[in-house]
Amino acid sequence: MSPDLLESKSIGALLGTFTGDALGMPVEGYTYEMIVSAYGQVTELLPARLGLGTYTDDTQLMIGVAESLIECGVFKGEHMANRFVANFDSQRGYGRGAVEVIYRLSQGVPWRSAGAKLFGGGSFGNGGAMRIAPVGVMYFSDTDSLLDTAEKTAKITHTHPLGWGGAVLQALAIGLSASSEPATPLDTDSFLNELVSCIQPEWEAYQHKLEHVRELLSQPFDEDEVIERLGNDISTQGSVPTAIYCFLHQPDSFEDAVLTAVNLGGDTDTIGAMTGALSGARLGYEAIPPEWRDQLENGQSGRDYVMELGKQLAEHASKILTGLRN
């Protein structure tokens, strides 16, 4: 893979997260029917609570993951947890569980245990998966390190097997997307087989969901059936397979993949963000419609900053790839 393509894919995964997040935020919590009633279909960035093109906690936490991996060169749990604390902005729409974990971290609770007692057994929400794009890109050529780093990254906040397992699945999907050749048709069966092969017994429920994805890809698109069989909620098991489906349904169009995700309703910002990460990792940031890119917020830690993180992350990914070849 050429350095330019790797850089484009790295930026694409991070900026894709941002774009999908910004597209989905204004209709977060809407049902599919409510979106149809209000807009017919979401096709562009809409006014949002923090302004047009702004992001939520999904992107803010993704930024923290990228910052830590770039600065440390490898996963350092305490460092990454401290980035989450330092970046925390309550206006970005953090969930109750994430707020509690970040508070515990700020009070000195070790990163390995801060999320363990949440909800009586750890969270299986999608907060670990929505931020995982930097891990998938950085370790796309080293599957063992990708799986290990994704698990540790997710467990800072999500210790339930379905929570961290779904994040691992999303990270691997991003890694596979990053390693794919954009000009070559994507073999969706092989892609799904690779994902199934990594599933561990603690989170084997995802195997059934991925079989649903495979079946749905062989049929005409039906919003109701996708929502019924895969979900569109805040749980990891009800959103990661959905994002993977939306990407594989439209693997050669960032716009179509992300709009498919957002228009399903439900947890639109997160499913949009995860779909955007997958599509951006395959197609590169140039595939993101310029009119969307240009409208993304660009203040402190905005669009240009995220693109710079993508460039730096690509340098780390290149070093890992080179090291494996030598």
BAMI-584047 format. One record per residue (C-alpha): residue number from 1; x, y, z; residue in one letter. Coordinates in nm, 4 decimals, always signed. Layout:
REM BAMI-584047
<nufi i="NUM" east="X" north="Y" up="Z" aa="a"/>
...
This chain:
REM BAMI-584047
<nufi i="1" east="+0.0000" north="+0.0000" up="+0.0000" aa="m"/>
<nufi i="2" east="+0.1384" north="+0.3404" up="-0.0943" aa="s"/>
<nufi i="3" east="+0.2014" north="+0.5945" up="+0.1833" aa="p"/>
<nufi i="4" east="-0.0487" north="+0.8327" up="+0.0255" aa="d"/>
<nufi i="5" east="-0.3243" north="+0.5719" up="+0.0220" aa="l"/>
<nufi i="6" east="-0.2535" north="+0.4674" up="+0.3802" aa="l"/>
<nufi i="7" east="-0.2690" north="+0.8309" up="+0.4901" aa="e"/>
<nufi i="8" east="-0.5961" north="+0.8822" up="+0.3056" aa="s"/>
<nufi i="9" east="-0.7460" north="+0.5731" up="+0.4680" aa="k"/>
<nufi i="10" east="-0.6279" north="+0.6757" up="+0.8143" aa="s"/>
<nufi i="11" east="-0.7730" north="+1.0233" up="+0.7778" aa="i"/>
<nufi i="12" east="-1.0831" north="+0.8685" up="+0.6241" aa="g"/>
<nufi i="13" east="-1.1483" north="+0.6450" up="+0.9251" aa="a"/>
<nufi i="14" east="-1.1184" north="+0.9322" up="+1.1715" aa="l"/>
<nufi i="15" east="-1.2944" north="+1.1944" up="+0.9619" aa="l"/>
<nufi i="16" east="-1.5515" north="+0.9331" up="+0.8642" aa="g"/>
<nufi i="17" east="-1.6315" north="+0.8851" up="+1.2339" aa="t"/>
<nufi i="18" east="-1.6693" north="+1.2624" up="+1.2709" aa="f"/>
<nufi i="19" east="-1.8873" north="+1.2967" up="+0.9594" aa="t"/>
<nufi i="20" east="-2.1219" north="+1.0102" up="+1.0439" aa="g"/>
<nufi i="21" east="-2.1522" north="+1.1444" up="+1.3966" aa="d"/>
<nufi i="22" east="-2.2379" north="+1.4956" up="+1.2742" aa="a"/>
<nufi i="23" east="-2.4922" north="+1.3647" up="+1.0226" aa="l"/>
<nufi i="24" east="-2.6656" north="+1.1490" up="+1.2812" aa="g"/>
<nufi i="25" east="-2.6686" north="+1.3826" up="+1.5799" aa="m"/>
<nufi i="26" east="-2.9678" north="+1.5988" up="+1.4770" aa="p"/>
<nufi i="27" east="-3.1964" north="+1.2943" up="+1.4449" aa="v"/>
<nufi i="28" east="-3.0584" north="+1.0913" up="+1.7358" aa="e"/>
<nufi i="29" east="-3.3469" north="+0.9114" up="+1.9036" aa="g"/>
<nufi i="30" east="-3.5820" north="+0.9513" up="+1.6086" aa="y"/>
<nufi i="31" east="-3.7523" north="+0.6383" up="+1.4848" aa="t"/>
<nufi i="32" east="-3.7285" north="+0.5506" up="+1.1176" aa="y"/>
<nufi i="33" east="-4.0884" north="+0.6674" up="+1.0776" aa="e"/>
<nufi i="34" east="-4.0169" north="+1.0000" up="+1.2491" aa="m"/>
<nufi i="35" east="-3.7289" north="+1.0690" up="+1.0095" aa="i"/>
<nufi i="36" east="-3.9523" north="+0.9927" up="+0.7117" aa="v"/>
<nufi i="37" east="-4.2231" north="+1.2220" up="+0.8489" aa="s"/>
<nufi i="38" east="-3.9865" north="+1.5107" up="+0.9244" aa="a"/>
<nufi i="39" east="-3.7387" north="+1.4926" up="+0.6356" aa="y"/>
<nufi i="40" east="-3.8425" north="+1.2209" up="+0.3947" aa="g"/>
<nufi i="41" east="-3.4795" north="+1.1174" up="+0.4160" aa="q"/>
<nufi i="42" east="-3.1714" north="+1.2755" up="+0.5707" aa="v"/>
<nufi i="43" east="-2.9401" north="+1.3664" up="+0.2823" aa="t"/>
<nufi i="44" east="-2.7307" north="+1.6474" up="+0.4282" aa="e"/>
<nufi i="45" east="-2.5959" north="+1.7907" up="+0.7500" aa="l"/>
<nufi i="46" east="-2.8793" north="+1.9388" up="+0.9555" aa="l"/>
<nufi i="47" east="-2.8825" north="+2.2014" up="+1.2314" aa="p"/>
<nufi i="48" east="-2.7810" north="+2.0369" up="+1.5596" aa="a"/>
<nufi i="49" east="-2.7819" north="+2.1310" up="+1.9263" aa="r"/>
<nufi i="50" east="-2.4201" north="+2.2527" up="+1.9118" aa="l"/>
<nufi i="51" east="-2.4457" north="+2.3899" up="+1.5594" aa="g"/>
<nufi i="52" east="-2.4252" north="+2.2575" up="+1.2051" aa="l"/>
<nufi i="53" east="-2.1542" north="+1.9964" up="+1.1572" aa="g"/>
<nufi i="54" east="-2.0680" north="+1.9531" up="+1.5237" aa="t"/>
<nufi i="55" east="-1.9764" north="+1.6250" up="+1.6883" aa="y"/>
<nufi i="56" east="-2.0788" north="+1.4348" up="+2.0001" aa="t"/>
<nufi i="57" east="-1.8956" north="+1.2284" up="+2.2614" aa="d"/>
<nufi i="58" east="-1.8419" north="+0.9644" up="+1.9907" aa="d"/>
<nufi i="59" east="-1.5861" north="+1.1781" up="+1.8107" aa="t"/>
<nufi i="60" east="-1.4456" north="+1.3387" up="+2.1242" aa="q"/>
<nufi i="61" east="-1.3592" north="+0.9981" up="+2.2696" aa="l"/>
<nufi i="62" east="-1.2193" north="+0.8820" up="+1.9344" aa="m"/>
<nufi i="63" east="-0.9905" north="+1.1857" up="+1.9414" aa="i"/>
<nufi i="64" east="-0.8677" north="+1.0810" up="+2.2862" aa="g"/>
<nufi i="65" east="-0.7854" north="+0.7305" up="+2.1617" aa="v"/>
<nufi i="66" east="-0.5925" north="+0.8711" up="+1.8658" aa="a"/>
<nufi i="67" east="-0.4045" north="+1.1243" up="+2.0777" aa="e"/>
<nufi i="68" east="-0.2915" north="+0.8597" up="+2.3240" aa="s"/>
<nufi i="69" east="-0.1832" north="+0.6045" up="+2.0616" aa="l"/>
<nufi i="70" east="+0.0112" north="+0.8710" up="+1.8718" aa="i"/>
<nufi i="71" east="+0.1839" north="+1.0108" up="+2.1797" aa="e"/>
<nufi i="72" east="+0.2673" north="+0.6746" up="+2.3379" aa="c"/>
<nufi i="73" east="+0.3176" north="+0.4677" up="+2.0223" aa="g"/>
<nufi i="74" east="+0.1333" north="+0.1785" up="+2.1923" aa="v"/>
<nufi i="75" east="-0.1641" north="+0.1376" up="+2.4236" aa="f"/>
<nufi i="76" east="-0.1049" north="+0.2863" up="+2.7682" aa="k"/>
<nufi i="77" east="-0.4206" north="+0.2536" up="+2.9735" aa="g"/>
<nufi i="78" east="-0.3548" north="+0.5256" up="+3.2267" aa="e"/>
<nufi i="79" east="-0.2494" north="+0.7714" up="+2.9574" aa="h"/>
<nufi i="80" east="-0.5574" north="+0.7045" up="+2.7434" aa="m"/>
<nufi i="81" east="-0.7864" north="+0.7302" up="+3.0440" aa="a"/>
<nufi i="82" east="-0.6294" north="+1.0651" up="+3.1296" aa="n"/>
<nufi i="83" east="-0.6977" north="+1.1851" up="+2.7741" aa="r"/>
<nufi i="84" east="-1.0643" north="+1.0966" up="+2.8204" aa="f"/>
<nufi i="85" east="-1.0731" north="+1.2978" up="+3.1420" aa="v"/>
<nufi i="86" east="-0.8879" north="+1.5966" up="+2.9948" aa="a"/>
<nufi i="87" east="-1.1071" north="+1.6115" up="+2.6832" aa="n"/>
<nufi i="88" east="-1.4392" north="+1.5623" up="+2.8616" aa="f"/>
<nufi i="89" east="-1.7027" north="+1.8172" up="+2.7627" aa="d"/>
<nufi i="90" east="-2.0465" north="+1.7479" up="+2.9077" aa="s"/>
<nufi i="91" east="-2.2131" north="+1.9400" up="+2.6237" aa="q"/>
<nufi i="92" east="-2.1086" north="+1.6673" up="+2.3798" aa="r"/>
<nufi i="93" east="-2.3835" north="+1.4359" up="+2.5044" aa="g"/>
<nufi i="94" east="-2.2072" north="+1.1710" up="+2.7108" aa="y"/>
<nufi i="95" east="-2.4228" north="+0.8886" up="+2.8447" aa="g"/>
<nufi i="96" east="-2.4760" north="+0.8375" up="+3.2160" aa="r"/>
<nufi i="97" east="-2.2381" north="+0.5430" up="+3.2344" aa="g"/>
<nufi i="98" east="-1.9574" north="+0.7253" up="+3.0536" aa="a"/>
<nufi i="99" east="-1.9957" north="+1.0270" up="+3.2824" aa="v"/>
<nufi i="100" east="-1.9681" north="+0.7999" up="+3.5861" aa="e"/>
<nufi i="101" east="-1.6571" north="+0.6217" up="+3.4577" aa="v"/>
<nufi i="102" east="-1.4838" north="+0.9458" up="+3.3622" aa="i"/>
<nufi i="103" east="-1.5624" north="+1.0856" up="+3.7067" aa="y"/>
<nufi i="104" east="-1.4109" north="+0.7765" up="+3.8688" aa="r"/>
<nufi i="105" east="-1.1017" north="+0.8109" up="+3.6512" aa="l"/>
<nufi i="106" east="-1.0701" north="+1.1771" up="+3.7490" aa="s"/>
<nufi i="107" east="-1.0753" north="+1.0703" up="+4.1142" aa="q"/>
<nufi i="108" east="-0.7827" north="+0.8336" up="+4.0652" aa="g"/>
<nufi i="109" east="-0.9657" north="+0.5034" up="+4.0208" aa="v"/>
<nufi i="110" east="-0.7345" north="+0.2796" up="+3.8111" aa="p"/>
<nufi i="111" east="-0.8344" north="+0.2458" up="+3.4474" aa="w"/>
<nufi i="112" east="-0.8618" north="-0.1322" up="+3.4766" aa="r"/>
<nufi i="113" east="-1.1377" north="-0.1106" up="+3.7383" aa="s"/>
<nufi i="114" east="-1.3185" north="+0.2189" up="+3.6703" aa="a"/>
<nufi i="115" east="-1.5893" north="+0.0597" up="+3.4552" aa="g"/>
<nufi i="116" east="-1.6063" north="-0.2828" up="+3.6193" aa="a"/>
<nufi i="117" east="-1.8939" north="-0.2183" up="+3.8585" aa="k"/>
<nufi i="118" east="-2.1001" north="-0.0133" up="+3.6178" aa="l"/>
<nufi i="119" east="-2.4596" north="-0.1410" up="+3.5891" aa="f"/>
<nufi i="120" east="-2.3759" north="-0.4414" up="+3.8058" aa="g"/>
<nufi i="121" east="-2.1609" north="-0.6200" up="+3.5494" aa="g"/>
<nufi i="122" east="-2.0076" north="-0.3669" up="+3.3182" aa="g"/>
<nufi i="123" east="-2.1662" north="-0.1766" up="+3.0325" aa="s"/>
<nufi i="124" east="-2.2582" north="-0.3387" up="+2.7015" aa="f"/>
<nufi i="125" east="-2.3326" north="-0.0006" up="+2.5449" aa="g"/>
<nufi i="126" east="-2.1620" north="+0.0979" up="+2.2200" aa="n"/>
<nufi i="127" east="-1.9300" north="+0.3611" up="+2.3687" aa="g"/>
<nufi i="128" east="-1.6249" north="+0.1377" up="+2.3335" aa="g"/>
<nufi i="129" east="-1.6982" north="+0.0592" up="+1.9690" aa="a"/>
<nufi i="130" east="-1.7817" north="+0.4109" up="+1.8556" aa="m"/>
<nufi i="131" east="-1.4329" north="+0.5413" up="+1.9435" aa="r"/>
<nufi i="132" east="-1.2247" north="+0.2473" up="+1.8202" aa="i"/>
<nufi i="133" east="-1.1331" north="+0.3654" up="+1.4684" aa="a"/>
<nufi i="134" east="-0.7742" north="+0.4707" up="+1.5544" aa="p"/>
<nufi i="135" east="-0.6971" north="+0.1191" up="+1.6793" aa="v"/>
<nufi i="136" east="-0.8294" north="-0.0450" up="+1.3631" aa="g"/>
<nufi i="137" east="-0.6261" north="+0.1840" up="+1.1396" aa="v"/>
<nufi i="138" east="-0.3022" north="+0.1785" up="+1.3363" aa="m"/>
<nufi i="139" east="-0.2913" north="-0.2019" up="+1.3631" aa="y"/>
<nufi i="140" east="-0.4589" north="-0.2983" up="+1.0353" aa="f"/>
<nufi i="141" east="-0.1534" north="-0.5059" up="+0.9385" aa="s"/>
<nufi i="142" east="-0.1091" north="-0.6737" up="+1.2799" aa="d"/>
<nufi i="143" east="-0.4270" north="-0.8567" up="+1.3749" aa="t"/>
<nufi i="144" east="-0.3027" north="-0.9893" up="+1.7090" aa="d"/>
<nufi i="145" east="-0.2062" north="-0.6413" up="+1.8291" aa="s"/>
<nufi i="146" east="-0.5298" north="-0.4986" up="+1.6905" aa="l"/>
<nufi i="147" east="-0.7455" north="-0.7434" up="+1.8852" aa="l"/>
<nufi i="148" east="-0.5489" north="-0.6989" up="+2.2078" aa="d"/>
<nufi i="149" east="-0.5384" north="-0.3188" up="+2.1871" aa="t"/>
<nufi i="150" east="-0.9057" north="-0.2914" up="+2.0963" aa="a"/>
<nufi i="151" east="-1.0052" north="-0.5024" up="+2.3969" aa="e"/>
<nufi i="152" east="-0.7954" north="-0.2970" up="+2.6385" aa="k"/>
<nufi i="153" east="-0.9123" north="+0.0330" up="+2.4878" aa="t"/>
<nufi i="154" east="-1.2782" north="-0.0647" up="+2.5244" aa="a"/>
<nufi i="155" east="-1.2367" north="-0.2015" up="+2.8781" aa="k"/>
<nufi i="156" east="-1.1456" north="+0.1416" up="+3.0138" aa="i"/>
<nufi i="157" east="-1.5208" north="+0.2037" up="+3.0154" aa="t"/>
<nufi i="158" east="-1.6934" north="-0.1154" up="+2.8944" aa="h"/>
<nufi i="159" east="-1.6105" north="-0.4381" up="+3.0774" aa="t"/>
<nufi i="160" east="-1.9156" north="-0.6451" up="+2.9834" aa="h"/>
<nufi i="161" east="-1.8110" north="-0.9059" up="+2.7211" aa="p"/>
<nufi i="162" east="-2.0725" north="-0.7819" up="+2.4759" aa="l"/>
<nufi i="163" east="-1.9451" north="-0.4256" up="+2.5216" aa="g"/>
<nufi i="164" east="-1.5757" north="-0.4857" up="+2.4689" aa="w"/>
<nufi i="165" east="-1.6377" north="-0.7761" up="+2.2296" aa="g"/>
<nufi i="166" east="-1.8375" north="-0.5557" up="+1.9966" aa="g"/>
<nufi i="167" east="-1.5621" north="-0.2954" up="+2.0061" aa="a"/>
<nufi i="168" east="-1.3075" north="-0.5612" up="+1.9075" aa="v"/>
<nufi i="169" east="-1.5344" north="-0.6679" up="+1.6226" aa="l"/>
<nufi i="170" east="-1.5689" north="-0.3094" up="+1.4998" aa="q"/>
<nufi i="171" east="-1.1920" north="-0.2534" up="+1.5223" aa="a"/>
<nufi i="172" east="-1.1214" north="-0.5655" up="+1.3180" aa="l"/>
<nufi i="173" east="-1.3799" north="-0.4599" up="+1.0608" aa="a"/>
<nufi i="174" east="-1.2033" north="-0.1236" up="+1.0316" aa="i"/>
<nufi i="175" east="-0.8686" north="-0.3001" up="+0.9967" aa="g"/>
<nufi i="176" east="-1.0053" north="-0.5204" up="+0.7186" aa="l"/>
<nufi i="177" east="-1.1523" north="-0.2145" up="+0.5492" aa="s"/>
<nufi i="178" east="-0.8206" north="-0.0327" up="+0.5716" aa="a"/>
<nufi i="179" east="-0.6356" north="-0.3273" up="+0.4160" aa="s"/>
<nufi i="180" east="-0.8800" north="-0.3549" up="+0.1243" aa="s"/>
<nufi i="181" east="-0.8060" north="-0.2091" up="-0.2184" aa="e"/>
<nufi i="182" east="-1.0652" north="+0.0618" up="-0.2971" aa="p"/>
<nufi i="183" east="-1.0591" north="-0.0108" up="-0.6694" aa="a"/>
<nufi i="184" east="-1.1263" north="-0.3830" up="-0.6185" aa="t"/>
<nufi i="185" east="-1.4763" north="-0.5144" up="-0.5356" aa="p"/>
<nufi i="186" east="-1.5040" north="-0.6114" up="-0.1716" aa="l"/>
<nufi i="187" east="-1.5641" north="-0.9809" up="-0.1048" aa="d"/>
<nufi i="188" east="-1.8321" north="-0.9467" up="+0.1627" aa="t"/>
<nufi i="189" east="-1.8428" north="-1.3198" up="+0.2428" aa="d"/>
<nufi i="190" east="-1.4693" north="-1.3305" up="+0.3114" aa="s"/>
<nufi i="191" east="-1.4982" north="-1.0102" up="+0.5127" aa="f"/>
<nufi i="192" east="-1.7688" north="-1.1603" up="+0.7319" aa="l"/>
<nufi i="193" east="-1.5788" north="-1.4882" up="+0.7657" aa="n"/>
<nufi i="194" east="-1.2785" north="-1.2980" up="+0.9004" aa="e"/>
<nufi i="195" east="-1.4974" north="-1.1281" up="+1.1590" aa="l"/>
<nufi i="196" east="-1.6642" north="-1.4516" up="+1.2665" aa="v"/>
<nufi i="197" east="-1.3254" north="-1.6185" up="+1.3101" aa="s"/>
<nufi i="198" east="-1.2251" north="-1.3735" up="+1.5841" aa="c"/>
<nufi i="199" east="-1.5374" north="-1.4138" up="+1.7964" aa="i"/>
<nufi i="200" east="-1.4712" north="-1.5451" up="+2.1468" aa="q"/>
<nufi i="201" east="-1.7101" north="-1.7643" up="+2.3503" aa="p"/>
<nufi i="202" east="-1.7979" north="-1.4782" up="+2.5872" aa="e"/>
<nufi i="203" east="-1.9506" north="-1.2790" up="+2.3036" aa="w"/>
<nufi i="204" east="-2.0637" north="-1.5470" up="+2.0603" aa="e"/>
<nufi i="205" east="-2.4001" north="-1.3703" up="+2.0208" aa="a"/>
<nufi i="206" east="-2.2268" north="-1.1675" up="+1.7499" aa="y"/>
<nufi i="207" east="-2.1896" north="-1.4776" up="+1.5357" aa="q"/>
<nufi i="208" east="-2.5659" north="-1.4961" up="+1.4989" aa="h"/>
<nufi i="209" east="-2.5865" north="-1.1260" up="+1.4220" aa="k"/>
<nufi i="210" east="-2.3220" north="-1.1540" up="+1.1503" aa="l"/>
<nufi i="211" east="-2.5137" north="-1.4408" up="+0.9930" aa="e"/>
<nufi i="212" east="-2.8133" north="-1.2088" up="+0.9846" aa="h"/>
<nufi i="213" east="-2.5904" north="-0.9530" up="+0.8106" aa="v"/>
<nufi i="214" east="-2.4914" north="-1.2129" up="+0.5517" aa="r"/>
<nufi i="215" east="-2.8542" north="-1.3065" up="+0.4876" aa="e"/>
<nufi i="216" east="-2.9697" north="-0.9452" up="+0.4641" aa="l"/>
<nufi i="217" east="-2.6974" north="-0.8654" up="+0.2111" aa="l"/>
<nufi i="218" east="-2.8396" north="-1.1345" up="-0.0179" aa="s"/>
<nufi i="219" east="-3.1840" north="-0.9705" up="-0.0136" aa="q"/>
<nufi i="220" east="-3.3281" north="-0.6390" up="-0.1327" aa="p"/>
<nufi i="221" east="-3.2796" north="-0.3655" up="+0.1251" aa="f"/>
<nufi i="222" east="-3.5656" north="-0.3454" up="+0.3754" aa="d"/>
<nufi i="223" east="-3.5358" north="-0.0929" up="+0.6593" aa="e"/>
<nufi i="224" east="-3.7852" north="-0.2705" up="+0.8830" aa="d"/>
<nufi i="225" east="-3.6106" north="-0.6055" up="+0.8525" aa="e"/>
<nufi i="226" east="-3.2672" north="-0.4537" up="+0.9154" aa="v"/>
<nufi i="227" east="-3.3937" north="-0.2832" up="+1.2290" aa="i"/>
<nufi i="228" east="-3.5770" north="-0.5952" up="+1.3510" aa="e"/>
<nufi i="229" east="-3.2900" north="-0.8384" up="+1.2908" aa="r"/>
<nufi i="230" east="-2.9872" north="-0.6208" up="+1.3683" aa="l"/>
<nufi i="231" east="-3.1162" north="-0.3353" up="+1.5837" aa="g"/>
<nufi i="232" east="-3.0547" north="+0.0384" up="+1.5928" aa="n"/>
<nufi i="233" east="-3.0150" north="+0.1044" up="+1.9648" aa="d"/>
<nufi i="234" east="-2.7372" north="+0.2059" up="+2.2045" aa="i"/>
<nufi i="235" east="-2.6285" north="-0.1490" up="+2.2872" aa="s"/>
<nufi i="236" east="-2.3164" north="-0.2731" up="+2.1152" aa="t"/>
<nufi i="237" east="-2.4936" north="-0.5848" up="+1.9905" aa="q"/>
<nufi i="238" east="-2.7766" north="-0.3676" up="+1.8562" aa="g"/>
<nufi i="239" east="-2.5524" north="-0.1273" up="+1.6651" aa="s"/>
<nufi i="240" east="-2.2128" north="-0.2710" up="+1.5606" aa="v"/>
<nufi i="241" east="-2.3638" north="-0.5407" up="+1.3323" aa="p"/>
<nufi i="242" east="-2.5931" north="-0.2721" up="+1.1915" aa="t"/>
<nufi i="243" east="-2.2999" north="-0.0458" up="+1.1053" aa="a"/>
<nufi i="244" east="-2.1159" north="-0.3388" up="+0.9465" aa="i"/>
<nufi i="245" east="-2.4256" north="-0.4173" up="+0.7406" aa="y"/>
<nufi i="246" east="-2.4667" north="-0.0554" up="+0.6240" aa="c"/>
<nufi i="247" east="-2.1034" north="-0.0486" up="+0.5139" aa="f"/>
<nufi i="248" east="-2.1144" north="-0.3835" up="+0.3351" aa="l"/>
<nufi i="249" east="-2.4456" north="-0.2903" up="+0.1722" aa="h"/>
<nufi i="250" east="-2.2737" north="+0.0087" up="+0.0074" aa="q"/>
<nufi i="251" east="-1.8976" north="-0.0663" up="+0.0234" aa="p"/>
<nufi i="252" east="-1.8049" north="+0.1665" up="-0.2624" aa="d"/>
<nufi i="253" east="-1.9948" north="+0.4795" up="-0.1588" aa="s"/>
<nufi i="254" east="-1.9271" north="+0.6650" up="+0.1650" aa="f"/>
<nufi i="255" east="-2.2339" north="+0.8798" up="+0.1122" aa="e"/>
<nufi i="256" east="-2.4736" north="+0.5906" up="+0.0532" aa="d"/>
<nufi i="257" east="-2.3361" north="+0.3781" up="+0.3373" aa="a"/>
<nufi i="258" east="-2.3602" north="+0.6523" up="+0.5998" aa="v"/>
<nufi i="259" east="-2.6991" north="+0.7764" up="+0.4848" aa="l"/>
<nufi i="260" east="-2.8289" north="+0.4189" up="+0.5017" aa="t"/>
<nufi i="261" east="-2.7142" north="+0.4079" up="+0.8657" aa="a"/>
<nufi i="262" east="-2.8499" north="+0.7465" up="+0.9690" aa="v"/>
<nufi i="263" east="-3.1897" north="+0.7000" up="+0.8076" aa="n"/>
<nufi i="264" east="-3.2555" north="+0.3810" up="+1.0053" aa="l"/>
<nufi i="265" east="-3.3225" north="+0.5977" up="+1.3100" aa="g"/>
<nufi i="266" east="-3.2388" north="+0.5072" up="+1.6677" aa="g"/>
<nufi i="267" east="-2.8826" north="+0.5732" up="+1.7831" aa="d"/>
<nufi i="268" east="-2.8137" north="+0.7558" up="+1.4597" aa="t"/>
<nufi i="269" east="-2.4999" north="+0.9446" up="+1.5588" aa="d"/>
<nufi i="270" east="-2.3161" north="+0.6346" up="+1.6781" aa="t"/>
<nufi i="271" east="-2.4278" north="+0.3985" up="+1.4026" aa="i"/>
<nufi i="272" east="-2.3468" north="+0.6743" up="+1.1545" aa="g"/>
<nufi i="273" east="-2.0049" north="+0.7271" up="+1.3142" aa="a"/>
<nufi i="274" east="-1.9169" north="+0.3568" up="+1.3065" aa="m"/>
<nufi i="275" east="-2.0349" north="+0.3199" up="+0.9467" aa="t"/>
<nufi i="276" east="-1.8372" north="+0.6298" up="+0.8516" aa="g"/>
<nufi i="277" east="-1.5234" north="+0.4845" up="+1.0106" aa="a"/>
<nufi i="278" east="-1.5603" north="+0.1629" up="+0.8114" aa="l"/>
<nufi i="279" east="-1.6283" north="+0.3367" up="+0.4811" aa="s"/>
<nufi i="280" east="-1.3590" north="+0.5999" up="+0.5320" aa="g"/>
<nufi i="281" east="-1.1040" north="+0.3311" up="+0.6143" aa="a"/>
<nufi i="282" east="-1.1772" north="+0.1561" up="+0.2843" aa="r"/>
<nufi i="283" east="-1.2299" north="+0.4477" up="+0.0478" aa="l"/>
<nufi i="284" east="-1.0159" north="+0.7236" up="+0.2003" aa="g"/>
<nufi i="285" east="-1.1146" north="+1.0715" up="+0.3086" aa="y"/>
<nufi i="286" east="-1.1574" north="+1.1919" up="-0.0507" aa="e"/>
<nufi i="287" east="-1.4711" north="+0.9743" up="-0.0674" aa="a"/>
<nufi i="288" east="-1.6409" north="+1.1903" up="+0.1952" aa="i"/>
<nufi i="289" east="-1.8539" north="+1.4423" up="+0.0021" aa="p"/>
<nufi i="290" east="-1.6654" north="+1.7757" up="+0.0028" aa="p"/>
<nufi i="291" east="-1.9785" north="+1.9684" up="+0.0996" aa="e"/>
<nufi i="292" east="-2.0007" north="+1.7566" up="+0.4153" aa="w"/>
<nufi i="293" east="-1.6300" north="+1.7895" up="+0.4963" aa="r"/>
<nufi i="294" east="-1.6420" north="+2.1664" up="+0.4517" aa="d"/>
<nufi i="295" east="-1.9291" north="+2.2033" up="+0.7003" aa="q"/>
<nufi i="296" east="-1.7668" north="+2.0088" up="+0.9839" aa="l"/>
<nufi i="297" east="-1.6796" north="+2.2210" up="+1.2851" aa="e"/>
<nufi i="298" east="-1.3224" north="+2.3418" up="+1.2677" aa="n"/>
<nufi i="299" east="-1.2373" north="+2.5143" up="+1.5905" aa="g"/>
<nufi i="300" east="-1.0144" north="+2.3625" up="+1.8565" aa="q"/>
<nufi i="301" east="-1.0021" north="+1.9844" up="+1.8033" aa="s"/>
<nufi i="302" east="-1.2124" north="+2.0266" up="+1.4899" aa="g"/>
<nufi i="303" east="-1.1820" north="+1.9046" up="+1.1309" aa="r"/>
<nufi i="304" east="-0.8222" north="+2.0092" up="+1.0625" aa="d"/>
<nufi i="305" east="-0.7053" north="+1.8684" up="+1.3948" aa="y"/>
<nufi i="306" east="-0.8740" north="+1.5337" up="+1.3284" aa="v"/>
<nufi i="307" east="-0.7151" north="+1.5210" up="+0.9832" aa="m"/>
<nufi i="308" east="-0.3742" north="+1.5861" up="+1.1370" aa="e"/>
<nufi i="309" east="-0.4301" north="+1.3044" up="+1.3853" aa="l"/>
<nufi i="310" east="-0.5091" north="+1.0810" up="+1.0892" aa="g"/>
<nufi i="311" east="-0.1816" north="+1.1733" up="+0.9225" aa="k"/>
<nufi i="312" east="+0.0192" north="+1.1007" up="+1.2353" aa="q"/>
<nufi i="313" east="-0.1651" north="+0.7746" up="+1.2923" aa="l"/>
<nufi i="314" east="-0.0780" north="+0.6673" up="+0.9377" aa="a"/>
<nufi i="315" east="+0.2915" north="+0.7163" up="+1.0194" aa="e"/>
<nufi i="316" east="+0.2598" north="+0.4750" up="+1.3116" aa="h"/>
<nufi i="317" east="+0.0644" north="+0.2296" up="+1.0966" aa="a"/>
<nufi i="318" east="+0.3360" north="+0.2466" up="+0.8321" aa="s"/>
<nufi i="319" east="+0.6085" north="+0.1712" up="+1.0872" aa="k"/>
<nufi i="320" east="+0.4153" north="-0.1312" up="+1.2140" aa="i"/>
<nufi i="321" east="+0.3647" north="-0.2543" up="+0.8574" aa="l"/>
<nufi i="322" east="+0.7340" north="-0.2075" up="+0.7770" aa="t"/>
<nufi i="323" east="+0.8392" north="-0.3833" up="+1.0956" aa="g"/>
<nufi i="324" east="+0.6292" north="-0.6873" up="+1.0102" aa="l"/>
<nufi i="325" east="+0.7867" north="-0.7080" up="+0.6657" aa="r"/>
<nufi i="326" east="+1.1453" north="-0.6900" up="+0.7949" aa="n"/>
